[in-house]
Amino acid sequence: MSSKKISIFLIISLLFSITHEIDYGAESLKVHAFYRGKLSVVSKVTVNDRDDLSVAYTPGVAEPCKKIAEDKELVYKYTIKGRTIAVVSDGTAVLGLGDIGPEAALPVMEGKAVLFKEFGGVDAFPIVVSISNRLKAELDIPVFHDDQHGTAIVSTAGLINSLKIVKKDWKDLKIVIAGAGAAGLSICRLLQTFNPKDIILTNRRGAVYEGRPDLNPVVAKIAKITNKNKVQGSLADVLKGADVFIGVSGPSLVSEAMVRTMNKDAIVFSLANPTPEIMPEDALKGGARIVATGRSDFPNQINNVLVFPGLFRGALMVGAKKIVEEMKIAAAKALASLVSDRELNEKHIIPAVFDKRCAKVIAEQVAQVAEELNLARYPGVRDW
């Protein structure tokens, strides 16, 4: 190719990239203002004449009402309840924005409802309140925190496939998790079911261990089953000899030098957004074999949208009364299985976000587990 053609090609490429740069924040404001939010209600039935109206509303609607009055479980058969979820937030921890309040959380909850519909075919409504733990305790329907449990499931799936590459067994793994908040605790609980050699949680004051006086009751409880040798010290101290690092804490907490102290073929999931605990290039320079982040501009994105649409689709299909650890494990294994051994490599340990297989495969496995554990209101149902 002549130098003149190369120059023209470079100019065209530059112009193309400039014209396709998007200020997502400004564009988002325009879209939200234009549509007044991202959701609307669309009727499944038509009302074109008096007969249609009489079936959809009075007098015909009295019949399903009477059936449900006789047997409340029929609400799942005759109404939207069996195919709809609420996306709930109290606005205290929103996409890295912190405690911004329930009103300011609503655009994010609308967005999650869009993802449920687009990726899983699940109808969802955003509701901004408080009370996640109380909901789990008092309701007989699935309650699931996607930023916590969703991240845990996708991280587990990524780790399942990473271990195939580095040829390590769960029983030999030392895992360090930076961040003893809700996400870190959820990841820890799920990984514990695979019986690794040890998991050490850390927070701002260093390693979490049984007997540490400043731990809240939730963290103190998990400290009894982690950090078996009661190792104390900073994140840098406990990272020495670790096989896996998972960060759900804050930016730039891990250095290249710290990664060098980890075991050979180290696995680093640096998931803080938008700035990871360590950037992928630095982790690789430090000797990490596999690196994942929560960002879309690097390989191996750990994104909870890969799991929550399919998980809820499966739960709703069979009318699951709750979501339990066994269902999360099934979802993680199903997600991991979508990357074949032929496709699996250091830069491809997890399916892409837009892989349409995810919701269907995860839904089937979650529904099956719900049935096996007698948590399904209507087992055997697979239509959607």
Short mmCIF file of the C-alpha atoms (twelve columns), coordinates in Angstrom:
data_MODEL
# 
_entry.id   MODEL 
# 
loop_
_atom_site.group_PDB 
_atom_site.id 
_atom_site.type_symbol 
_atom_site.label_atom_id 
_atom_site.label_alt_id 
_atom_site.label_comp_id 
_atom_site.label_asym_id 
_atom_site.label_seq_id 
_atom_site.Cartn_x 
_atom_site.Cartn_y 
_atom_site.Cartn_z 
_atom_site.pdbx_PDB_model_num 
ATOM 1   C CA . MET A 1   0.000   0.000   0.000  1 
ATOM 2   C CA . SER A 2   1.435   3.423   -0.964 1 
ATOM 3   C CA . SER A 3   2.178   6.060   1.705  1 
ATOM 4   C CA . LYS A 4   -0.575  8.247   0.202  1 
ATOM 5   C CA . LYS A 5   -3.155  5.462   0.575  1 
ATOM 6   C CA . ILE A 6   -1.968  4.792   4.115  1 
ATOM 7   C CA . SER A 7   -2.371  8.472   5.006  1 
ATOM 8   C CA . ILE A 8   -5.903  8.572   3.566  1 
ATOM 9   C CA . PHE A 9   -6.741  5.376   5.448  1 
ATOM 10  C CA . LEU A 10  -5.458  6.828   8.720  1 
ATOM 11  C CA . ILE A 11  -7.428  10.042  8.209  1 
ATOM 12  C CA . ILE A 12  -10.627 8.131   7.473  1 
ATOM 13  C CA . SER A 13  -10.056 5.902   10.529 1 
ATOM 14  C CA . LEU A 14  -9.465  8.939   12.739 1 
ATOM 15  C CA . LEU A 15  -12.591 10.695  11.489 1 
ATOM 16  C CA . PHE A 16  -14.625 7.522   12.031 1 
ATOM 17  C CA . SER A 17  -13.384 7.157   15.610 1 
ATOM 18  C CA . ILE A 18  -14.058 10.822  16.376 1 
ATOM 19  C CA . THR A 19  -17.583 10.701  14.985 1 
ATOM 20  C CA . HIS A 20  -18.277 7.571   17.013 1 
ATOM 21  C CA . GLU A 21  -17.002 8.856   20.339 1 
ATOM 22  C CA . ILE A 22  -20.000 9.259   22.594 1 
ATOM 23  C CA . ASP A 23  -20.383 11.276  25.752 1 
ATOM 24  C CA . TYR A 24  -22.488 8.614   27.424 1 
ATOM 25  C CA . GLY A 25  -23.431 10.846  30.339 1 
ATOM 26  C CA . ALA A 26  -24.786 13.643  28.172 1 
ATOM 27  C CA . GLU A 27  -26.505 11.187  25.836 1 
ATOM 28  C CA . SER A 28  -28.074 9.411   28.787 1 
ATOM 29  C CA . LEU A 29  -29.506 12.655  30.124 1 
ATOM 30  C CA . LYS A 30  -31.086 13.346  26.730 1 
ATOM 31  C CA . VAL A 31  -32.601 9.865   26.483 1 
ATOM 32  C CA . HIS A 32  -33.973 9.898   30.029 1 
ATOM 33  C CA . ALA A 33  -35.471 13.361  29.592 1 
ATOM 34  C CA . PHE A 34  -36.974 12.568  26.187 1 
ATOM 35  C CA . TYR A 35  -38.645 9.321   27.299 1 
ATOM 36  C CA . ARG A 36  -39.325 10.398  30.894 1 
ATOM 37  C CA . GLY A 37  -37.722 7.172   32.041 1 
ATOM 38  C CA . LYS A 38  -37.031 3.923   30.203 1 
ATOM 39  C CA . LEU A 39  -40.112 1.840   30.965 1 
ATOM 40  C CA . SER A 40  -43.780 1.679   30.051 1 
ATOM 41  C CA . VAL A 41  -46.614 -0.815  30.561 1 
ATOM 42  C CA . VAL A 42  -47.746 -2.729  27.483 1 
ATOM 43  C CA . SER A 43  -50.961 -4.743  27.575 1 
ATOM 44  C CA . LYS A 44  -50.795 -8.416  26.598 1 
ATOM 45  C CA . VAL A 45  -54.452 -8.414  25.570 1 
ATOM 46  C CA . THR A 46  -56.367 -6.204  23.151 1 
ATOM 47  C CA . VAL A 47  -59.495 -4.257  24.026 1 
ATOM 48  C CA . ASN A 48  -61.141 -3.497  20.695 1 
ATOM 49  C CA . ASP A 49  -64.802 -4.021  21.517 1 
ATOM 50  C CA . ARG A 50  -67.284 -4.635  24.314 1 
ATOM 51  C CA . ASP A 51  -66.568 -8.383  24.408 1 
ATOM 52  C CA . ASP A 52  -62.833 -7.801  24.843 1 
ATOM 53  C CA . LEU A 53  -63.512 -5.355  27.650 1 
ATOM 54  C CA . SER A 54  -65.880 -7.762  29.383 1 
ATOM 55  C CA . VAL A 55  -63.242 -10.536 29.354 1 
ATOM 56  C CA . ALA A 56  -60.307 -8.363  30.445 1 
ATOM 57  C CA . TYR A 57  -62.321 -6.434  33.008 1 
ATOM 58  C CA . THR A 58  -65.833 -6.598  34.406 1 
ATOM 59  C CA . PRO A 59  -67.853 -8.804  34.454 1 
ATOM 60  C CA . GLY A 60  -65.532 -11.603 33.275 1 
ATOM 61  C CA . VAL A 61  -62.634 -10.701 35.573 1 
ATOM 62  C CA . ALA A 62  -64.724 -11.744 38.569 1 
ATOM 63  C CA . GLU A 63  -64.108 -15.420 37.768 1 
ATOM 64  C CA . PRO A 64  -60.306 -15.450 38.252 1 
ATOM 65  C CA . CYS A 65  -60.827 -13.247 41.316 1 
ATOM 66  C CA . LYS A 66  -63.134 -15.877 42.856 1 
ATOM 67  C CA . LYS A 67  -60.742 -18.708 41.999 1 
ATOM 68  C CA . ILE A 68  -57.869 -16.893 43.702 1 
ATOM 69  C CA . ALA A 69  -60.041 -16.144 46.725 1 
ATOM 70  C CA . GLU A 70  -60.598 -19.894 47.081 1 
ATOM 71  C CA . ASP A 71  -56.909 -20.755 46.578 1 
ATOM 72  C CA . LYS A 72  -54.361 -17.963 46.904 1 
ATOM 73  C CA . GLU A 73  -51.681 -20.005 45.086 1 
ATOM 74  C CA . LEU A 74  -53.705 -19.552 41.885 1 
ATOM 75  C CA . VAL A 75  -52.542 -15.935 41.787 1 
ATOM 76  C CA . TYR A 76  -49.452 -17.317 40.058 1 
ATOM 77  C CA . LYS A 77  -51.616 -18.933 37.374 1 
ATOM 78  C CA . TYR A 78  -54.071 -16.144 36.662 1 
ATOM 79  C CA . THR A 79  -52.111 -12.920 37.174 1 
ATOM 80  C CA . ILE A 80  -48.899 -11.102 36.424 1 
ATOM 81  C CA . LYS A 81  -47.458 -12.193 39.777 1 
ATOM 82  C CA . GLY A 82  -46.075 -15.441 38.379 1 
ATOM 83  C CA . ARG A 83  -44.082 -13.747 35.619 1 
ATOM 84  C CA . THR A 84  -43.013 -10.454 37.153 1 
ATOM 85  C CA . ILE A 85  -40.375 -9.274  39.586 1 
ATOM 86  C CA . ALA A 86  -39.678 -6.093  41.509 1 
ATOM 87  C CA . VAL A 87  -36.250 -4.465  41.225 1 
ATOM 88  C CA . VAL A 88  -35.778 -2.971  44.678 1 
ATOM 89  C CA . SER A 89  -33.215 -0.516  46.051 1 
ATOM 90  C CA . ASP A 90  -32.875 1.711   49.082 1 
ATOM 91  C CA . GLY A 91  -30.351 3.891   47.264 1 
ATOM 92  C CA . THR A 92  -27.542 3.337   49.738 1 
ATOM 93  C CA . ALA A 93  -25.021 1.684   47.388 1 
ATOM 94  C CA . VAL A 94  -25.677 2.500   43.754 1 
ATOM 95  C CA . LEU A 95  -23.203 1.528   41.003 1 
ATOM 96  C CA . GLY A 96  -20.207 3.037   42.744 1 
ATOM 97  C CA . LEU A 97  -22.066 6.281   43.419 1 
ATOM 98  C CA . GLY A 98  -22.532 5.466   47.096 1 
ATOM 99  C CA . ASP A 99  -25.491 6.497   49.233 1 
ATOM 100 C CA . ILE A 100 -27.411 8.764   46.863 1 
ATOM 101 C CA . GLY A 101 -30.920 8.048   48.109 1 
ATOM 102 C CA . PRO A 102 -33.842 6.080   46.663 1 
ATOM 103 C CA . GLU A 103 -34.988 8.784   44.226 1 
ATOM 104 C CA . ALA A 104 -31.544 9.068   42.629 1 
ATOM 105 C CA . ALA A 105 -31.353 5.270   42.421 1 
ATOM 106 C CA . LEU A 106 -34.462 5.025   40.250 1 
ATOM 107 C CA . PRO A 107 -32.717 5.485   36.851 1 
ATOM 108 C CA . VAL A 108 -30.424 2.557   37.694 1 
ATOM 109 C CA . MET A 109 -33.334 0.382   38.809 1 
ATOM 110 C CA . GLU A 110 -35.155 1.215   35.566 1 
ATOM 111 C CA . GLY A 111 -32.017 0.174   33.715 1 
ATOM 112 C CA . LYS A 112 -31.899 -3.161  35.527 1 
ATOM 113 C CA . ALA A 113 -35.550 -3.712  34.592 1 
ATOM 114 C CA . VAL A 114 -34.596 -3.115  30.954 1 
ATOM 115 C CA . LEU A 115 -31.805 -5.706  31.253 1 
ATOM 116 C CA . PHE A 116 -34.196 -8.271  32.751 1 
ATOM 117 C CA . LYS A 117 -36.500 -7.833  29.769 1 
ATOM 118 C CA . GLU A 118 -33.869 -7.673  27.031 1 
ATOM 119 C CA . PHE A 119 -31.647 -10.507 28.268 1 
ATOM 120 C CA . GLY A 120 -34.105 -12.799 30.046 1 
ATOM 121 C CA . GLY A 121 -37.569 -11.916 28.765 1 
ATOM 122 C CA . VAL A 122 -38.605 -11.169 32.352 1 
ATOM 123 C CA . ASP A 123 -40.964 -8.280  33.152 1 
ATOM 124 C CA . ALA A 124 -39.624 -6.174  36.017 1 
ATOM 125 C CA . PHE A 125 -40.735 -3.045  37.840 1 
ATOM 126 C CA . PRO A 126 -38.398 -0.700  39.732 1 
ATOM 127 C CA . ILE A 127 -39.304 0.033   43.354 1 
ATOM 128 C CA . VAL A 128 -37.128 2.227   45.569 1 
ATOM 129 C CA . VAL A 129 -37.446 1.474   49.288 1 
ATOM 130 C CA . SER A 130 -35.295 -0.030  52.079 1 
ATOM 131 C CA . ILE A 131 -35.286 -3.556  53.697 1 
ATOM 132 C CA . SER A 132 -33.549 -6.258  51.639 1 
ATOM 133 C CA . ASN A 133 -32.845 -8.605  54.566 1 
ATOM 134 C CA . ARG A 134 -36.340 -8.231  55.958 1 
ATOM 135 C CA . LEU A 135 -37.786 -9.086  52.547 1 
ATOM 136 C CA . LYS A 136 -35.861 -12.370 52.495 1 
ATOM 137 C CA . ALA A 137 -37.048 -13.259 55.980 1 
ATOM 138 C CA . GLU A 138 -40.726 -12.470 55.477 1 
ATOM 139 C CA . LEU A 139 -41.548 -13.308 51.856 1 
ATOM 140 C CA . ASP A 140 -42.185 -16.673 50.219 1 
ATOM 141 C CA . ILE A 141 -40.979 -15.442 46.834 1 
ATOM 142 C CA . PRO A 142 -37.392 -15.180 45.521 1 
ATOM 143 C CA . VAL A 143 -35.372 -12.246 46.889 1 
ATOM 144 C CA . PHE A 144 -32.009 -11.743 45.229 1 
ATOM 145 C CA . HIS A 145 -29.446 -8.923  45.402 1 
ATOM 146 C CA . ASP A 146 -27.868 -8.956  41.960 1 
ATOM 147 C CA . ASP A 147 -24.885 -6.719  42.784 1 
ATOM 148 C CA . GLN A 148 -23.980 -9.082  45.617 1 
ATOM 149 C CA . HIS A 149 -25.096 -12.557 44.608 1 
ATOM 150 C CA . GLY A 150 -24.972 -11.908 40.867 1 
ATOM 151 C CA . THR A 151 -21.337 -10.851 41.114 1 
ATOM 152 C CA . ALA A 152 -20.637 -13.896 43.293 1 
ATOM 153 C CA . ILE A 153 -22.141 -16.268 40.723 1 
ATOM 154 C CA . VAL A 154 -20.293 -14.773 37.741 1 
ATOM 155 C CA . SER A 155 -17.030 -14.655 39.711 1 
ATOM 156 C CA . THR A 156 -17.459 -18.318 40.628 1 
ATOM 157 C CA . ALA A 157 -18.128 -19.233 37.003 1 
ATOM 158 C CA . GLY A 158 -15.001 -17.368 35.933 1 
ATOM 159 C CA . LEU A 159 -12.962 -19.105 38.603 1 
ATOM 160 C CA . ILE A 160 -14.277 -22.542 37.611 1 
ATOM 161 C CA . ASN A 161 -12.975 -21.999 34.099 1 
ATOM 162 C CA . SER A 162 -9.749  -20.307 35.211 1 
ATOM 163 C CA . LEU A 163 -8.809  -23.363 37.246 1 
ATOM 164 C CA . LYS A 164 -9.053  -25.482 34.105 1 
ATOM 165 C CA . ILE A 165 -6.420  -23.278 32.478 1 
ATOM 166 C CA . VAL A 166 -3.971  -23.109 35.394 1 
ATOM 167 C CA . LYS A 167 -4.642  -26.764 36.286 1 
ATOM 168 C CA . LYS A 168 -5.211  -26.209 39.987 1 
ATOM 169 C CA . ASP A 169 -7.699  -27.919 42.304 1 
ATOM 170 C CA . TRP A 170 -10.078 -26.166 44.677 1 
ATOM 171 C CA . LYS A 171 -8.641  -28.060 47.650 1 
ATOM 172 C CA . ASP A 172 -5.229  -26.448 47.044 1 
ATOM 173 C CA . LEU A 173 -6.405  -22.857 46.665 1 
ATOM 174 C CA . LYS A 174 -5.611  -19.956 48.918 1 
ATOM 175 C CA . ILE A 175 -8.101  -17.237 48.014 1 
ATOM 176 C CA . VAL A 176 -7.882  -13.631 49.180 1 
ATOM 177 C CA . ILE A 177 -10.926 -11.375 48.918 1 
ATOM 178 C CA . ALA A 178 -10.472 -7.634  49.365 1 
ATOM 179 C CA . GLY A 179 -13.721 -6.151  50.631 1 
ATOM 180 C CA . ALA A 180 -15.721 -7.584  53.509 1 
ATOM 181 C CA . GLY A 181 -18.915 -5.820  52.530 1 
ATOM 182 C CA . ALA A 182 -22.031 -7.384  51.066 1 
ATOM 183 C CA . ALA A 183 -20.431 -8.380  47.744 1 
ATOM 184 C CA . GLY A 184 -17.279 -9.802  49.324 1 
ATOM 185 C CA . LEU A 185 -19.270 -11.812 51.853 1 
ATOM 186 C CA . SER A 186 -21.539 -13.200 49.132 1 
ATOM 187 C CA . ILE A 187 -18.557 -14.262 47.027 1 
ATOM 188 C CA . CYS A 188 -16.929 -15.832 50.067 1 
ATOM 189 C CA . ARG A 189 -20.016 -17.853 51.006 1 
ATOM 190 C CA . LEU A 190 -20.453 -19.188 47.486 1 
ATOM 191 C CA . LEU A 191 -16.780 -20.112 47.069 1 
ATOM 192 C CA . GLN A 192 -16.808 -21.882 50.433 1 
ATOM 193 C CA . THR A 193 -19.180 -24.470 48.974 1 
ATOM 194 C CA . PHE A 194 -16.309 -25.644 46.724 1 
ATOM 195 C CA . ASN A 195 -14.104 -26.350 49.788 1 
ATOM 196 C CA . PRO A 196 -10.957 -24.375 48.946 1 
ATOM 197 C CA . LYS A 197 -7.936  -24.762 51.232 1 
ATOM 198 C CA . ASP A 198 -8.553  -21.312 52.707 1 
ATOM 199 C CA . ILE A 199 -10.244 -17.996 52.090 1 
ATOM 200 C CA . ILE A 200 -8.998  -14.826 53.738 1 
ATOM 201 C CA . LEU A 201 -11.181 -11.732 53.723 1 
ATOM 202 C CA . THR A 202 -9.681  -8.284  54.190 1 
ATOM 203 C CA . ASN A 203 -11.101 -4.834  54.831 1 
ATOM 204 C CA . ARG A 204 -9.548  -1.425  55.409 1 
ATOM 205 C CA . ARG A 205 -7.952  -2.603  58.648 1 
ATOM 206 C CA . GLY A 206 -6.437  -5.721  57.152 1 
ATOM 207 C CA . ALA A 207 -7.132  -9.430  57.473 1 
ATOM 208 C CA . VAL A 208 -10.412 -10.603 58.955 1 
ATOM 209 C CA . TYR A 209 -9.896  -13.302 61.564 1 
ATOM 210 C CA . GLU A 210 -11.920 -14.874 64.351 1 
ATOM 211 C CA . GLY A 211 -11.666 -12.810 67.516 1 
ATOM 212 C CA . ARG A 212 -10.797 -9.516  65.833 1 
ATOM 213 C CA . PRO A 213 -12.549 -7.044  68.140 1 
ATOM 214 C CA . ASP A 214 -13.834 -4.494  65.615 1 
ATOM 215 C CA . LEU A 215 -15.880 -6.867  63.411 1 
ATOM 216 C CA . ASN A 216 -19.613 -6.417  63.014 1 
ATOM 217 C CA . PRO A 217 -21.779 -9.492  63.776 1 
ATOM 218 C CA . VAL A 218 -22.138 -10.518 60.126 1 
ATOM 219 C CA . VAL A 219 -18.405 -10.415 59.408 1 
ATOM 220 C CA . ALA A 220 -17.602 -11.993 62.786 1 
ATOM 221 C CA . LYS A 221 -19.795 -14.956 61.867 1 
ATOM 222 C CA . ILE A 222 -17.990 -15.602 58.583 1 
ATOM 223 C CA . ALA A 223 -14.621 -15.113 60.303 1 
ATOM 224 C CA . LYS A 224 -15.307 -18.401 62.136 1 
ATOM 225 C CA . ILE A 225 -15.147 -20.386 58.886 1 
ATOM 226 C CA . THR A 226 -12.397 -18.466 57.036 1 
ATOM 227 C CA . ASN A 227 -8.730  -17.630 57.641 1 
ATOM 228 C CA . LYS A 228 -8.119  -20.971 59.334 1 
ATOM 229 C CA . ASN A 229 -4.734  -19.958 60.738 1 
ATOM 230 C CA . LYS A 230 -5.984  -16.558 61.951 1 
ATOM 231 C CA . VAL A 231 -3.412  -14.763 59.840 1 
ATOM 232 C CA . GLN A 232 -3.149  -11.060 60.663 1 
ATOM 233 C CA . GLY A 233 -1.731  -8.170  58.688 1 
ATOM 234 C CA . SER A 234 -2.423  -6.005  55.661 1 
ATOM 235 C CA . LEU A 235 -3.716  -7.006  52.243 1 
ATOM 236 C CA . ALA A 236 -0.096  -7.095  51.061 1 
ATOM 237 C CA . ASP A 237 0.769   -9.483  53.884 1 
ATOM 238 C CA . VAL A 238 -1.997  -12.011 53.240 1 
ATOM 239 C CA . LEU A 239 -1.625  -11.882 49.467 1 
ATOM 240 C CA . LYS A 240 1.748   -13.633 49.734 1 
ATOM 241 C CA . GLY A 241 1.407   -17.187 48.458 1 
ATOM 242 C CA . ALA A 242 -2.192  -16.695 47.354 1 
ATOM 243 C CA . ASP A 243 -3.494  -18.427 44.246 1 
ATOM 244 C CA . VAL A 244 -6.522  -16.197 43.716 1 
ATOM 245 C CA . PHE A 245 -7.250  -12.545 44.427 1 
ATOM 246 C CA . ILE A 246 -10.774 -11.174 44.147 1 
ATOM 247 C CA . GLY A 247 -11.253 -7.471  44.730 1 
ATOM 248 C CA . VAL A 248 -14.629 -5.879  45.426 1 
ATOM 249 C CA . SER A 249 -13.333 -2.926  47.382 1 
ATOM 250 C CA . GLY A 250 -11.714 0.163   45.914 1 
ATOM 251 C CA . PRO A 251 -9.272  1.527   43.329 1 
ATOM 252 C CA . SER A 252 -5.538  0.915   43.198 1 
ATOM 253 C CA . LEU A 253 -5.199  -1.203  46.354 1 
ATOM 254 C CA . VAL A 254 -2.930  -3.806  44.757 1 
ATOM 255 C CA . SER A 255 0.445   -3.172  43.153 1 
ATOM 256 C CA . GLU A 256 2.459   -5.081  40.608 1 
ATOM 257 C CA . ALA A 257 4.919   -5.930  43.372 1 
ATOM 258 C CA . MET A 258 2.127   -7.439  45.487 1 
ATOM 259 C CA . VAL A 259 1.030   -9.687  42.625 1 
ATOM 260 C CA . ARG A 260 4.621   -10.916 42.321 1 
ATOM 261 C CA . THR A 261 4.326   -12.387 45.812 1 
ATOM 262 C CA . MET A 262 1.375   -14.585 44.801 1 
ATOM 263 C CA . ASN A 263 1.777   -18.190 43.706 1 
ATOM 264 C CA . LYS A 264 2.688   -19.105 40.142 1 
ATOM 265 C CA . ASP A 265 -0.164  -18.808 37.611 1 
ATOM 266 C CA . ALA A 266 -2.044  -16.421 39.880 1 
ATOM 267 C CA . ILE A 267 -5.650  -15.508 39.107 1 
ATOM 268 C CA . VAL A 268 -6.622  -11.874 39.680 1 
ATOM 269 C CA . PHE A 269 -10.231 -10.686 39.565 1 
ATOM 270 C CA . SER A 270 -9.988  -6.935  40.106 1 
ATOM 271 C CA . LEU A 271 -13.652 -5.935  40.125 1 
ATOM 272 C CA . ALA A 272 -13.867 -2.440  41.618 1 
ATOM 273 C CA . ASN A 273 -15.512 -0.017  39.181 1 
ATOM 274 C CA . PRO A 274 -14.680 2.162   37.403 1 
ATOM 275 C CA . THR A 275 -11.073 1.884   38.627 1 
ATOM 276 C CA . PRO A 276 -10.009 -1.674  39.554 1 
ATOM 277 C CA . GLU A 277 -7.837  -2.586  42.528 1 
ATOM 278 C CA . ILE A 278 -5.096  -3.132  39.953 1 
ATOM 279 C CA . MET A 279 -5.164  -2.483  36.227 1 
ATOM 280 C CA . PRO A 280 -4.910  -5.615  34.064 1 
ATOM 281 C CA . GLU A 281 -1.599  -4.668  32.466 1 
ATOM 282 C CA . ASP A 282 0.011   -4.211  35.891 1 
ATOM 283 C CA . ALA A 283 -1.375  -7.498  37.178 1 
ATOM 284 C CA . LEU A 284 0.015   -9.291  34.124 1 
ATOM 285 C CA . LYS A 285 3.391   -7.624  34.567 1 
ATOM 286 C CA . GLY A 286 3.346   -8.880  38.137 1 
ATOM 287 C CA . GLY A 287 3.003   -12.437 36.893 1 
ATOM 288 C CA . ALA A 288 -0.738  -13.041 36.958 1 
ATOM 289 C CA . ARG A 289 -1.810  -15.702 34.464 1 
ATOM 290 C CA . ILE A 290 -5.476  -14.702 34.247 1 
ATOM 291 C CA . VAL A 291 -6.997  -11.289 34.916 1 
ATOM 292 C CA . ALA A 292 -10.642 -10.249 34.993 1 
ATOM 293 C CA . THR A 293 -12.320 -6.920  35.754 1 
ATOM 294 C CA . GLY A 294 -15.808 -5.491  35.914 1 
ATOM 295 C CA . ARG A 295 -15.148 -3.298  32.876 1 
ATOM 296 C CA . SER A 296 -16.275 -3.840  29.305 1 
ATOM 297 C CA . ASP A 297 -13.056 -2.478  27.767 1 
ATOM 298 C CA . PHE A 298 -10.911 -5.379  29.020 1 
ATOM 299 C CA . PRO A 299 -11.153 -9.137  28.435 1 
ATOM 300 C CA . ASN A 300 -13.038 -11.298 30.944 1 
ATOM 301 C CA . GLN A 301 -15.715 -8.892  32.121 1 
ATOM 302 C CA . ILE A 302 -17.353 -10.106 35.346 1 
ATOM 303 C CA . ASN A 303 -20.796 -8.604  34.779 1 
ATOM 304 C CA . ASN A 304 -23.843 -9.661  36.792 1 
ATOM 305 C CA . VAL A 305 -26.096 -9.133  33.767 1 
ATOM 306 C CA . LEU A 306 -24.775 -12.496 32.599 1 
ATOM 307 C CA . VAL A 307 -26.696 -14.233 35.369 1 
ATOM 308 C CA . PHE A 308 -29.603 -12.400 36.971 1 
ATOM 309 C CA . PRO A 309 -32.034 -12.433 33.990 1 
ATOM 310 C CA . GLY A 310 -31.661 -16.187 33.552 1 
ATOM 311 C CA . LEU A 311 -31.689 -16.953 37.256 1 
ATOM 312 C CA . PHE A 312 -34.988 -15.174 37.770 1 
ATOM 313 C CA . ARG A 313 -36.415 -16.602 34.586 1 
ATOM 314 C CA . GLY A 314 -35.749 -20.095 35.903 1 
ATOM 315 C CA . ALA A 315 -37.167 -19.270 39.321 1 
ATOM 316 C CA . LEU A 316 -40.315 -17.773 37.828 1 
ATOM 317 C CA . MET A 317 -40.844 -20.616 35.345 1 
ATOM 318 C CA . VAL A 318 -41.460 -23.095 38.145 1 
ATOM 319 C CA . GLY A 319 -42.711 -20.627 40.752 1 
ATOM 320 C CA . ALA A 320 -39.730 -21.028 43.091 1 
ATOM 321 C CA . LYS A 321 -40.454 -19.923 46.646 1 
ATOM 322 C CA . LYS A 322 -36.909 -18.740 47.276 1 
ATOM 323 C CA . ILE A 323 -33.410 -18.633 45.823 1 
ATOM 324 C CA . VAL A 324 -30.912 -20.781 47.710 1 
ATOM 325 C CA . GLU A 325 -27.184 -21.473 47.456 1 
ATOM 326 C CA . GLU A 326 -27.727 -24.636 45.402 1 
ATOM 327 C CA . MET A 327 -29.484 -22.570 42.731 1 
ATOM 328 C CA . LYS A 328 -26.614 -20.079 42.664 1 
ATOM 329 C CA . ILE A 329 -24.080 -22.890 42.278 1 
ATOM 330 C CA . ALA A 330 -26.132 -24.375 39.441 1 
ATOM 331 C CA . ALA A 331 -26.214 -20.960 37.753 1 
ATOM 332 C CA . ALA A 332 -22.437 -20.578 38.097 1 
ATOM 333 C CA . LYS A 333 -21.755 -24.015 36.636 1 
ATOM 334 C CA . ALA A 334 -24.211 -23.422 33.792 1 
ATOM 335 C CA . LEU A 335 -22.568 -20.105 32.947 1 
ATOM 336 C CA . ALA A 336 -19.097 -21.627 33.027 1 
ATOM 337 C CA . SER A 337 -20.206 -24.461 30.737 1 
ATOM 338 C CA . LEU A 338 -20.988 -22.007 27.943 1 
ATOM 339 C CA . VAL A 339 -17.267 -21.547 27.296 1 
ATOM 340 C CA . SER A 340 -16.155 -24.775 25.664 1 
ATOM 341 C CA . ASP A 341 -12.729 -26.279 26.261 1 
ATOM 342 C CA . ARG A 342 -11.855 -25.358 22.683 1 
ATOM 343 C CA . GLU A 343 -12.734 -21.693 23.261 1 
ATOM 344 C CA . LEU A 344 -11.268 -21.435 26.745 1 
ATOM 345 C CA . ASN A 345 -8.137  -19.328 27.133 1 
ATOM 346 C CA . GLU A 346 -6.638  -16.678 29.399 1 
ATOM 347 C CA . LYS A 347 -8.656  -13.928 27.721 1 
ATOM 348 C CA . HIS A 348 -11.888 -15.862 27.449 1 
ATOM 349 C CA . ILE A 349 -12.998 -17.460 30.710 1 
ATOM 350 C CA . ILE A 350 -16.594 -16.223 30.686 1 
ATOM 351 C CA . PRO A 351 -19.269 -15.722 27.998 1 
ATOM 352 C CA . ALA A 352 -19.712 -12.296 26.457 1 
ATOM 353 C CA . VAL A 353 -22.413 -10.055 27.919 1 
ATOM 354 C CA . PHE A 354 -24.534 -10.299 24.769 1 
ATOM 355 C CA . ASP A 355 -24.389 -14.097 24.559 1 
ATOM 356 C CA . LYS A 356 -28.085 -14.941 24.219 1 
ATOM 357 C CA . ARG A 357 -27.544 -18.513 25.426 1 
ATOM 358 C CA . CYS A 358 -26.891 -17.450 28.999 1 
ATOM 359 C CA . ALA A 359 -30.436 -16.761 30.180 1 
ATOM 360 C CA . LYS A 360 -31.891 -19.949 28.707 1 
ATOM 361 C CA . VAL A 361 -29.188 -22.301 29.975 1 
ATOM 362 C CA . ILE A 362 -29.092 -20.764 33.450 1 
ATOM 363 C CA . ALA A 363 -32.894 -20.726 33.681 1 
ATOM 364 C CA . GLU A 364 -33.128 -24.439 32.929 1 
ATOM 365 C CA . GLN A 365 -30.575 -25.392 35.578 1 
ATOM 366 C CA . VAL A 366 -32.071 -23.113 38.226 1 
ATOM 367 C CA . ALA A 367 -35.574 -24.468 37.539 1 
ATOM 368 C CA . GLN A 368 -34.291 -28.041 37.811 1 
ATOM 369 C CA . VAL A 369 -32.641 -27.405 41.179 1 
ATOM 370 C CA . ALA A 370 -35.771 -25.669 42.491 1 
ATOM 371 C CA . GLU A 371 -37.736 -28.796 41.606 1 
ATOM 372 C CA . GLU A 372 -35.195 -31.142 43.182 1 
ATOM 373 C CA . LEU A 373 -35.326 -29.170 46.444 1 
ATOM 374 C CA . ASN A 374 -39.146 -29.064 46.446 1 
ATOM 375 C CA . LEU A 375 -39.124 -25.286 46.132 1 
ATOM 376 C CA . ALA A 376 -41.181 -25.189 42.915 1 
ATOM 377 C CA . ARG A 377 -44.873 -24.305 43.015 1 
ATOM 378 C CA . TYR A 378 -45.457 -25.835 39.597 1 
ATOM 379 C CA . PRO A 379 -42.681 -28.302 38.727 1 
ATOM 380 C CA . GLY A 380 -42.268 -29.470 35.170 1 
ATOM 381 C CA . VAL A 381 -43.269 -26.151 33.614 1 
ATOM 382 C CA . ARG A 382 -40.795 -24.857 31.036 1 
ATOM 383 C CA . ASP A 383 -42.886 -22.586 28.827 1 
ATOM 384 C CA . TRP A 384 -42.016 -18.910 28.715 1 
# 
